[in-house]
Amino acid sequence: MNRRLSKRIRKHAETIQLAWVKSLLSDDEANKVNKTNLAQMLPTQTHVWGMGTKYCSVFGMRHVIKKLKQLMRIFPDKQVEDFTLADVNWKIQQRKV
């Protein structure tokens, strides 16, 4: 993966995180959230331990980046910016089944 694609993935992962945080909040509070204060809304714990293994927290930056990369492997004809929060949720739910 080249540097340009990595930058696009990181930038879009931030957009997906913003959409996720807004979906959790009420309309009044969601209007106050933007990319500059997004870091304040996210939990500080980036990893969790489970069954002796360290995992990325759900909807943490690294987790969203990993899911976007997996989605790009599944759907190679789509651009990075075409993936939405619903696509990432689908990928997360696919693992649980």
The first five atom37 places (N, CA, C, CB, O) and aatype in JSON, in Angstrom:
{
  "aatype": [12, 2, 1, 1, 10, 15, 11, 1, 9, 1, 11, 8, 0, 6, 16, 9, 5, 10, 0, 17, 19, 11, 15, 10, 10, 15, 3, 3, 6, 0, 2, 11, 19, 2, 11, 16, 2, 10, 0, 5, 12, 10, 14, 16, 5, 16, 8, 19, 17, 7, 12, 7, 16, 11, 18, 4, 15, 19, 13, 7, 12, 1, 8, 19, 9, 11, 11, 10, 11, 5, 10, 12, 1, 9, 13, 14, 3, 11, 5, 19, 6, 3, 13, 16, 10, 0, 3, 19, 2, 17, 11, 9, 5, 5, 1, 11, 19],
  "atom_mask": [
    [1, 1, 1, 1, 1],
    [1, 1, 1, 1, 1],
    [1, 1, 1, 1, 1],
    [1, 1, 1, 1, 1],
    [1, 1, 1, 1, 1],
    [1, 1, 1, 1, 1],
    [1, 1, 1, 1, 1],
    [1, 1, 1, 1, 1],
    [1, 1, 1, 1, 1],
    [1, 1, 1, 1, 1],
    [1, 1, 1, 1, 1],
    [1, 1, 1, 1, 1],
    [1, 1, 1, 1, 1],
    [1, 1, 1, 1, 1],
    [1, 1, 1, 1, 1],
    [1, 1, 1, 1, 1],
    [1, 1, 1, 1, 1],
    [1, 1, 1, 1, 1],
    [1, 1, 1, 1, 1],
    [1, 1, 1, 1, 1],
    [1, 1, 1, 1, 1],
    [1, 1, 1, 1, 1],
    [1, 1, 1, 1, 1],
    [1, 1, 1, 1, 1],
    [1, 1, 1, 1, 1],
    [1, 1, 1, 1, 1],
    [1, 1, 1, 1, 1],
    [1, 1, 1, 1, 1],
    [1, 1, 1, 1, 1],
    [1, 1, 1, 1, 1],
    [1, 1, 1, 1, 1],
    [1, 1, 1, 1, 1],
    [1, 1, 1, 1, 1],
    [1, 1, 1, 1, 1],
    [1, 1, 1, 1, 1],
    [1, 1, 1, 1, 1],
    [1, 1, 1, 1, 1],
    [1, 1, 1, 1, 1],
    [1, 1, 1, 1, 1],
    [1, 1, 1, 1, 1],
    [1, 1, 1, 1, 1],
    [1, 1, 1, 1, 1],
    [1, 1, 1, 1, 1],
    [1, 1, 1, 1, 1],
    [1, 1, 1, 1, 1],
    [1, 1, 1, 1, 1],
    [1, 1, 1, 1, 1],
    [1, 1, 1, 1, 1],
    [1, 1, 1, 1, 1],
    [1, 1, 1, 0, 1],
    [1, 1, 1, 1, 1],
    [1, 1, 1, 0, 1],
    [1, 1, 1, 1, 1],
    [1, 1, 1, 1, 1],
    [1, 1, 1, 1, 1],
    [1, 1, 1, 1, 1],
    [1, 1, 1, 1, 1],
    [1, 1, 1, 1, 1],
    [1, 1, 1, 1, 1],
    [1, 1, 1, 0, 1],
    [1, 1, 1, 1, 1],
    [1, 1, 1, 1, 1],
    [1, 1, 1, 1, 1],
    [1, 1, 1, 1, 1],
    [1, 1, 1, 1, 1],
    [1, 1, 1, 1, 1],
    [1, 1, 1, 1, 1],
    [1, 1, 1, 1, 1],
    [1, 1, 1, 1, 1],
    [1, 1, 1, 1, 1],
    [1, 1, 1, 1, 1],
    [1, 1, 1, 1, 1],
    [1, 1, 1, 1, 1],
    [1, 1, 1, 1, 1],
    [1, 1, 1, 1, 1],
    [1, 1, 1, 1, 1],
    [1, 1, 1, 1, 1],
    [1, 1, 1, 1, 1],
    [1, 1, 1, 1, 1],
    [1, 1, 1, 1, 1],
    [1, 1, 1, 1, 1],
    [1, 1, 1, 1, 1],
    [1, 1, 1, 1, 1],
    [1, 1, 1, 1, 1],
    [1, 1, 1, 1, 1],
    [1, 1, 1, 1, 1],
    [1, 1, 1, 1, 1],
    [1, 1, 1, 1, 1],
    [1, 1, 1, 1, 1],
    [1, 1, 1, 1, 1],
    [1, 1, 1, 1, 1],
    [1, 1, 1, 1, 1],
    [1, 1, 1, 1, 1],
    [1, 1, 1, 1, 1],
    [1, 1, 1, 1, 1],
    [1, 1, 1, 1, 1],
    [1, 1, 1, 1, 1]
  ],
  "atom_positions": [
    [[0.85, -1.17, 0.0], [0.0, 0.0, 0.0], [0.9, 1.23, 0.0], [-0.97, 0.0, 1.22], [1.85, 1.33, 0.77]],
    [[0.57, 2.17, -0.88], [1.42, 3.34, -0.97], [0.97, 4.43, 0.02], [1.41, 3.89, -2.39], [-0.08, 4.32, 0.65]],
    [[1.75, 5.45, 0.12], [1.54, 6.5, 1.11], [0.24, 7.26, 0.86], [2.71, 7.46, 1.11], [-0.46, 7.62, 1.81]],
    [[-0.07, 7.52, -0.4], [-1.29, 8.26, -0.72], [-2.54, 7.51, -0.27], [-1.37, 8.53, -2.23], [-3.46, 8.11, 0.29]],
    [[-2.57, 6.21, -0.5], [-3.71, 5.41, -0.11], [-3.82, 5.33, 1.42], [-3.6, 4.0, -0.7], [-4.92, 5.37, 1.96]],
    [[-2.7, 5.23, 2.1], [-2.71, 5.21, 3.56], [-3.27, 6.5, 4.13], [-1.3, 4.97, 4.09], [-4.03, 6.48, 5.09]],
    [[-2.89, 7.62, 3.54], [-3.41, 8.91, 3.99], [-4.92, 8.99, 3.77], [-2.71, 10.07, 3.26], [-5.65, 9.48, 4.63]],
    [[-5.38, 8.52, 2.62], [-6.81, 8.54, 2.34], [-7.58, 7.67, 3.33], [-7.09, 8.07, 0.91], [-8.66, 8.03, 3.78]],
    [[-7.01, 6.52, 3.68], [-7.66, 5.61, 4.62], [-7.74, 6.25, 6.0], [-6.91, 4.27, 4.7], [-8.79, 6.22, 6.64]],
    [[-6.64, 6.84, 6.47], [-6.64, 7.48, 7.79], [-7.63, 8.64, 7.84], [-5.23, 7.99, 8.13], [-8.34, 8.8, 8.83]],
    [[-7.67, 9.43, 6.79], [-8.58, 10.57, 6.75], [-10.04, 10.1, 6.76], [-8.3, 11.43, 5.5], [-10.88, 10.68, 7.44]],
    [[-10.33, 9.06, 6.0], [-11.7, 8.55, 5.95], [-12.06, 7.83, 7.25], [-11.89, 7.61, 4.76], [-13.23, 7.85, 7.65]],
    [[-11.1, 7.21, 7.9], [-11.36, 6.57, 9.2], [-11.8, 7.61, 10.22], [-10.1, 5.81, 9.7], [-12.67, 7.34, 11.05]],
    [[-11.21, 8.78, 10.17], [-11.62, 9.86, 11.07], [-13.05, 10.3, 10.78], [-10.66, 11.06, 10.95], [-13.81, 10.6, 11.7]],
    [[-13.43, 10.34, 9.51], [-14.79, 10.69, 9.13], [-15.79, 9.65, 9.63], [-14.9, 10.84, 7.61], [-16.87, 10.0, 10.08]],
    [[-15.42, 8.38, 9.54], [-16.29, 7.31, 10.03], [-16.42, 7.37, 11.54], [-15.77, 5.94, 9.59], [-17.5, 7.15, 12.08]],
    [[-15.32, 7.65, 12.23], [-15.39, 7.82, 13.69], [-16.32, 8.96, 14.06], [-13.99, 8.06, 14.27], [-17.1, 8.84, 15.01]],
    [[-16.25, 10.06, 13.34], [-17.11, 11.21, 13.6], [-18.57, 10.82, 13.41], [-16.73, 12.38, 12.68], [-19.42, 11.21, 14.22]],
    [[-18.88, 10.08, 12.37], [-20.25, 9.64, 12.14], [-20.72, 8.7, 13.25], [-20.37, 8.94, 10.78], [-21.88, 8.75, 13.66]],
    [[-19.82, 7.86, 13.74], [-20.16, 6.93, 14.82], [-20.48, 7.68, 16.11], [-19.02, 5.94, 15.05], [-21.47, 7.38, 16.77]],
    [[-19.65, 8.65, 16.45], [-19.88, 9.43, 17.68], [-21.19, 10.2, 17.56], [-18.7, 10.4, 17.94], [-21.96, 10.26, 18.52]],
    [[-21.45, 10.78, 16.4], [-22.7, 11.52, 16.21], [-23.92, 10.61, 16.3], [-22.69, 12.24, 14.87], [-24.98, 11.05, 16.73]],
    [[-23.77, 9.36, 15.9], [-24.91, 8.44, 15.99], [-25.23, 8.06, 17.43], [-24.63, 7.18, 15.18], [-26.35, 7.66, 17.73]],
    [[-24.26, 8.2, 18.32], [-24.49, 7.86, 19.72], [-25.11, 9.01, 20.51], [-23.19, 7.46, 20.37], [-25.74, 8.77, 21.54]],
    [[-24.95, 10.24, 20.04], [-25.39, 11.41, 20.78], [-26.76, 11.89, 20.31], [-24.38, 12.52, 20.64], [-27.24, 11.51, 19.25]],
    [[-27.36, 12.74, 21.14], [-28.61, 13.37, 20.73], [-28.32, 14.41, 19.66], [-29.33, 14.0, 21.95], [-27.16, 14.77, 19.43]],
    [[-29.37, 14.91, 19.0], [-29.18, 15.85, 17.9], [-28.49, 17.13, 18.34], [-30.52, 16.18, 17.27], [-27.64, 17.66, 17.63]],
    [[-28.85, 17.64, 19.52], [-28.23, 18.88, 20.0], [-26.74, 18.7, 20.25], [-28.92, 19.36, 21.28], [-25.93, 19.55, 19.86]],
    [[-26.39, 17.61, 20.89], [-24.97, 17.35, 21.19], [-24.2, 16.96, 19.93], [-24.84, 16.25, 22.24], [-23.02, 17.28, 19.8]],
    [[-24.87, 16.27, 19.0], [-24.2, 15.84, 17.78], [-23.8, 17.03, 16.92], [-25.1, 14.9, 16.98], [-22.79, 16.98, 16.22]],
    [[-24.57, 18.1, 16.97], [-24.24, 19.29, 16.19], [-22.98, 19.98, 16.71], [-25.41, 20.26, 16.21], [-22.33, 20.71, 15.97]],
    [[-22.65, 19.77, 17.97], [-21.48, 20.4, 18.58], [-20.18, 19.66, 18.26], [-21.66, 20.49, 20.09], [-19.09, 20.23, 18.41]],
    [[-20.28, 18.42, 17.82], [-19.08, 17.61, 17.57], [-18.58, 17.86, 16.15], [-19.39, 16.09, 17.79], [-19.34, 17.83, 15.19]],
    [[-17.27, 18.09, 16.04], [-16.63, 18.21, 14.73], [-15.26, 17.54, 14.81], [-16.49, 19.71, 14.29], [-14.91, 16.96, 15.84]],
    [[-14.5, 17.62, 13.74], [-13.22, 16.91, 13.71], [-12.2, 17.45, 14.71], [-12.63, 16.98, 12.31], [-11.31, 16.73, 15.14]],
    [[-12.33, 18.72, 15.08], [-11.35, 19.29, 16.0], [-11.55, 18.8, 17.43], [-11.42, 20.81, 15.96], [-10.58, 18.62, 18.16]],
    [[-12.8, 18.58, 17.84], [-13.02, 18.12, 19.21], [-13.43, 16.65, 19.27], [-14.08, 18.98, 19.88], [-13.95, 16.2, 20.29]],
    [[-13.22, 15.92, 18.19], [-13.55, 14.5, 18.16], [-12.72, 13.7, 19.16], [-13.34, 13.95, 16.75], [-13.23, 12.78, 19.79]],
    [[-11.46, 14.04, 19.31], [-10.57, 13.3, 20.21], [-11.05, 13.38, 21.66], [-9.14, 13.84, 20.11], [-10.81, 12.45, 22.43]],
    [[-11.71, 14.46, 22.03], [-12.23, 14.59, 23.39], [-13.42, 13.67, 23.62], [-12.64, 16.05, 23.66], [-13.67, 13.26, 24.76]],
    [[-14.15, 13.34, 22.57], [-15.33, 12.49, 22.7], [-14.99, 11.0, 22.73], [-16.29, 12.78, 21.56], [-15.77, 10.2, 23.25]],
    [[-13.85, 10.63, 22.18], [-13.47, 9.23, 22.1], [-12.84, 8.76, 23.41], [-12.5, 9.0, 20.93], [-12.23, 9.56, 24.12]],
    [[-12.98, 7.48, 23.73], [-12.33, 6.96, 24.94], [-10.81, 6.97, 24.8], [-12.82, 5.54, 25.25], [-10.28, 6.84, 23.7]],
    [[-10.12, 7.14, 25.91], [-8.66, 7.19, 25.88], [-8.05, 5.79, 25.78], [-8.13, 7.9, 27.13], [-6.91, 5.65, 25.33]],
    [[-8.77, 4.77, 26.19], [-8.27, 3.41, 26.13], [-8.37, 2.92, 24.69], [-9.04, 2.48, 27.09], [-9.47, 2.76, 24.16]],
    [[-7.22, 2.67, 24.05], [-7.21, 2.29, 22.64], [-7.18, 0.79, 22.43], [-6.03, 2.91, 21.96], [-7.48, 0.31, 21.34]],
    [[-6.82, 0.03, 23.45], [-6.75, -1.43, 23.33], [-7.42, -2.07, 24.53], [-5.28, -1.91, 23.21], [-7.49, -1.47, 25.61]],
    [[-7.9, -3.29, 24.35], [-8.51, -4.04, 25.43], [-7.9, -5.44, 25.46], [-10.06, -4.12, 25.26], [-7.45, -5.96, 24.44]],
    [[-7.89, -6.03, 26.65], [-7.4, -7.39, 26.81], [-8.59, -8.33, 26.82], [-6.56, -7.54, 28.1], [-9.61, -8.05, 27.46]],
    [[-8.46, -9.44, 26.12], [-9.5, -10.46, 26.14], [-8.91, -11.82, 25.91], [0.0, 0.0, 0.0], [-8.24, -12.05, 24.9]],
    [[-9.14, -12.73, 26.83], [-8.64, -14.11, 26.73], [-7.14, -14.15, 26.48], [-9.38, -14.85, 25.61], [-6.66, -14.96, 25.68]],
    [[-6.39, -13.29, 27.15], [-4.94, -13.29, 27.04], [-4.39, -12.63, 25.8], [0.0, 0.0, 0.0], [-3.2, -12.75, 25.52]],
    [[-5.24, -11.94, 25.04], [-4.82, -11.3, 23.8], [-5.19, -9.83, 23.84], [-5.46, -11.99, 22.58], [-6.23, -9.46, 24.4]],
    [[-4.36, -9.0, 23.26], [-4.61, -7.57, 23.2], [-5.3, -7.24, 21.89], [-3.3, -6.77, 23.36], [-4.78, -7.56, 20.81]],
    [[-6.48, -6.61, 21.96], [-7.26, -6.25, 20.78], [-7.4, -4.74, 20.68], [-8.64, -6.92, 20.82], [-7.33, -4.04, 21.7]],
    [[-7.61, -4.23, 19.46], [-7.93, -2.82, 19.27], [-9.35, -2.58, 19.75], [-7.77, -2.41, 17.78], [-10.23, -3.4, 19.52]],
    [[-9.57, -1.45, 20.42], [-10.91, -1.1, 20.86], [-11.82, -0.88, 19.66], [-10.88, 0.16, 21.75], [-11.38, -0.4, 18.62]],
    [[-13.08, -1.23, 19.82], [-14.03, -1.06, 18.74], [-14.21, 0.42, 18.43], [-15.39, -1.71, 19.09], [-14.41, 1.22, 19.34]],
    [[-14.13, 0.76, 17.19], [-14.23, 2.11, 16.66], [-13.12, 3.03, 17.14], [-15.56, 2.69, 17.03], [-13.27, 4.25, 17.13]],
    [[-12.01, 2.45, 17.57], [-10.79, 3.23, 17.75], [-10.18, 3.46, 16.37], [0.0, 0.0, 0.0], [-10.58, 2.8, 15.4]],
    [[-9.24, 4.36, 16.27], [-8.67, 4.7, 14.97], [-8.06, 3.48, 14.29], [-7.62, 5.78, 15.12], [-8.31, 3.25, 13.11]],
    [[-7.27, 2.71, 15.0], [-6.62, 1.54, 14.4], [-7.64, 0.49, 13.98], [-5.61, 0.92, 15.38], [-7.48, -0.18, 12.95]],
    [[-8.7, 0.34, 14.77], [-9.74, -0.64, 14.45], [-10.47, -0.25, 13.16], [-10.73, -0.75, 15.61], [-10.71, -1.11, 12.32]],
    [[-10.82, 1.01, 13.01], [-11.52, 1.46, 11.81], [-10.61, 1.32, 10.59], [-11.99, 2.92, 11.97], [-11.07, 0.93, 9.52]],
    [[-9.33, 1.64, 10.75], [-8.38, 1.5, 9.64], [-8.29, 0.04, 9.21], [-6.98, 2.03, 10.04], [-8.29, -0.26, 8.02]],
    [[-8.21, -0.88, 10.19], [-8.15, -2.31, 9.86], [-9.39, -2.75, 9.12], [-7.97, -3.14, 11.13], [-9.3, -3.5, 8.15]],
    [[-10.55, -2.31, 9.57], [-11.8, -2.71, 8.92], [-11.9, -2.12, 7.51], [-13.0, -2.28, 9.76], [-12.4, -2.79, 6.61]],
    [[-11.45, -0.89, 7.31], [-11.46, -0.31, 5.97], [-10.55, -1.1, 5.02], [-11.02, 1.16, 6.03], [-10.9, -1.33, 3.87]],
    [[-9.38, -1.5, 5.52], [-8.48, -2.29, 4.68], [-9.09, -3.64, 4.33], [-7.13, -2.5, 5.4], [-8.95, -4.12, 3.21]],
    [[-9.79, -4.26, 5.29], [-10.44, -5.53, 5.01], [-11.56, -5.35, 3.99], [-11.0, -6.13, 6.3], [-11.73, -6.18, 3.1]],
    [[-12.32, -4.27, 4.12], [-13.39, -3.99, 3.16], [-12.83, -3.74, 1.77], [-14.22, -2.8, 3.62], [-13.43, -4.11, 0.77]],
    [[-11.66, -3.09, 1.71], [-11.04, -2.84, 0.4], [-10.6, -4.14, -0.26], [-9.85, -1.89, 0.56], [-10.61, -4.25, -1.48]],
    [[-10.19, -5.12, 0.55], [-9.84, -6.42, -0.01], [-11.07, -7.17, -0.51], [-9.1, -7.25, 1.01], [-11.0, -7.88, -1.51]],
    [[-12.2, -7.02, 0.2], [-13.42, -7.7, -0.2], [-14.01, -7.05, -1.46], [-14.44, -7.68, 0.94], [-14.45, -7.75, -2.38]],
    [[-14.02, -5.71, -1.48], [-14.6, -4.96, -2.6], [-13.51, -4.11, -3.26], [-15.79, -4.06, -2.12], [-13.44, -2.91, -3.0]],
    [[-12.68, -4.7, -4.11], [-11.55, -3.95, -4.68], [-11.96, -2.88, -5.68], [-10.6, -4.9, -5.34], [-11.16, -2.0, -5.99]],
    [[-13.18, -2.95, -6.2], [-13.6, -1.96, -7.18], [-14.1, -0.66, -6.55], [-14.67, -2.53, -8.05], [-14.28, 0.33, -7.26]],
    [[-14.33, -0.64, -5.25], [-14.82, 0.56, -4.57], [-13.65, 1.44, -4.12], [-15.7, 0.18, -3.35], [-12.57, 0.94, -3.79]],
    [[-13.88, 2.74, -4.1], [-12.9, 3.69, -3.58], [-12.99, 3.74, -2.06], [-13.11, 5.1, -4.21], [-14.01, 3.33, -1.49]],
    [[-11.98, 4.23, -1.41], [-11.95, 4.32, 0.05], [-13.1, 5.18, 0.55], [-10.61, 4.89, 0.54], [-13.75, 4.83, 1.54]],
    [[-13.35, 6.29, -0.11], [-14.36, 7.23, 0.34], [-15.78, 6.72, 0.16], [-14.2, 8.53, -0.39], [-16.72, 7.31, 0.69]],
    [[-15.97, 5.63, -0.59], [-17.3, 5.07, -0.81], [-17.8, 4.25, 0.37], [-17.29, 4.23, -2.06], [-19.0, 3.99, 0.46]],
    [[-16.92, 3.83, 1.26], [-17.32, 3.04, 2.4], [-17.94, 3.95, 3.47], [-16.13, 2.25, 2.98], [-17.49, 5.07, 3.69]],
    [[-18.99, 3.43, 4.12], [-19.71, 4.22, 5.1], [-19.64, 3.54, 6.47], [-21.18, 4.41, 4.68], [-19.05, 2.47, 6.63]],
    [[-20.26, 4.18, 7.43], [-20.34, 3.62, 8.77], [-21.1, 2.29, 8.74], [-21.03, 4.61, 9.73], [-20.75, 1.37, 9.47]],
    [[-22.12, 2.2, 7.9], [-22.89, 0.95, 7.78], [-22.02, -0.19, 7.26], [-24.1, 1.16, 6.86], [-22.18, -1.33, 7.68]],
    [[-21.11, 0.1, 6.36], [-20.2, -0.93, 5.84], [-19.26, -1.44, 6.93], [-19.39, -0.38, 4.66], [-19.03, -2.64, 7.04]],
    [[-18.74, -0.54, 7.72], [-17.84, -0.92, 8.81], [-18.62, -1.73, 9.86], [-17.19, 0.32, 9.47], [-18.11, -2.73, 10.37]],
    [[-19.85, -1.3, 10.17], [-20.69, -2.06, 11.1], [-20.96, -3.46, 10.56], [-22.01, -1.34, 11.36], [-20.94, -4.43, 11.32]],
    [[-21.21, -3.56, 9.26], [-21.44, -4.86, 8.65], [-20.22, -5.77, 8.82], [-21.79, -4.7, 7.17], [-20.36, -6.95, 9.12]],
    [[-19.04, -5.21, 8.61], [-17.81, -5.99, 8.74], [-17.6, -6.44, 10.17], [-16.61, -5.18, 8.26], [-17.15, -7.56, 10.41]],
    [[-17.92, -5.59, 11.13], [-17.79, -5.95, 12.55], [-18.78, -7.06, 12.9], [-18.02, -4.72, 13.46], [-18.41, -8.02, 13.57]],
    [[-20.02, -6.93, 12.45], [-21.04, -7.95, 12.74], [-20.73, -9.27, 12.05], [-22.42, -7.46, 12.3], [-21.08, -10.32, 12.58]],
    [[-20.08, -9.23, 10.91], [-19.73, -10.43, 10.19], [-18.8, -11.31, 11.02], [-19.08, -10.09, 8.86], [-18.89, -12.53, 10.96]],
    [[-17.92, -10.71, 11.78], [-16.99, -11.44, 12.62], [-17.69, -12.14, 13.77], [-15.93, -10.5, 13.16], [-17.31, -13.24, 14.17]],
    [[-18.73, -11.49, 14.31], [-19.41, -12.03, 15.48], [-20.26, -13.25, 15.17], [-20.27, -10.98, 16.1], [-20.54, -14.05, 16.07]],
    [[-20.67, -13.41, 13.93], [-21.56, -14.51, 13.57], [-20.82, -15.81, 13.47], [-22.26, -14.23, 12.27], [-21.42, -16.85, 13.18]]
  ]
}
